[in-house]
Amino acid sequence: MNQYLLIALRLDRIAMFDLSIKKEDIEWLKKYYPALKIHYKDNKATEVIGDLYFSMVFLEEGKPYIINPDYGYSNGVKIKDKYQIRIELKGSEFSDLPQVFEINSRLEKIADSRNIKKKDLHINPGGAGCLCIKPEEILNLPNGFNFKDFFNNLVIPFFYAQSYFEKNNTWPWGQYSHGIWGFIEWYLKQDNLTKQSTESFLKRLQKYNNEWRLLKNLLIPKCKIKGHHECICGKNNKFRNCHNDVLRGIWKLKQDILNFGIKIQ
């Protein structure tokens, strides 16, 4: 596939995942996570509900993590934990993947105890976990949707990170900011962008309503946003010291809009 077309598809694509449950998915779930049960409606699997028990070791940034490490494995940071979850086997406006909910208010209590918002724990407005930024969903599931890759690549690392944050008040690895600002950080890392892919990216951002209105004002040519200005997070910090990748991503996006002659609606 042409690399420019691939970028455009990642930025704003039609849902491409078949979320139906196959026989091998049922067998895999029963073997590795027997406390999770599939629920059906009209002979169609609609939800997975129950206790998620996991054990995972994270070594360090850039190195692979290990799920279900051998007994006595001593490298890295090992976490064994349990969450009560519900997985809705349908996508949302934020994701083409099944929606994963923690249903025992544990994450809500973590947020309340630290006086932070649930979105700071990577929880979408509808209550589902933000397992990864949408353009990277296809990278995490290169073989399409299946339980093995979905759990190993997304679900278990998501809850591992929550448990790690609960204990240490920091994240085990680098995190994109939540919402529209995470997309801007992602955009900063992209090369070989085209007018088509940038326009598709802007259409994706417009779905974030309030954040888009703020960003739109920052993208107009007469707005000269600089590093010493107040950060968009509202914490009265300098932009360059708080969300520097967002700042640099906005600069890049503004320059691309100018270079490609794109008009913002």
Salt bridges, closest charged atoms under 4 A:
ASP12 OD1 - ARG204 NH2 2.96
ASP18 OD2 - LYS22 NZ 3.93
GLU47 OE2 - ARG86 NE 3.36
GLU60 OE1 - LYS63 NZ 3.80
ASP81 OD2 - ARG106 NH2 2.65
GLU88 OE2 - ARG86 NH2 2.98
ASP96 OD2 - ARG13 NH1 3.17
ASP96 OD1 - LYS134 NZ 3.45
GLU137 OE1 - ARG13 NH2 3.73
GLU166 OE1 - ARG106 NH2 2.61
ASP245 OD1 - ARG248 NH1 3.00
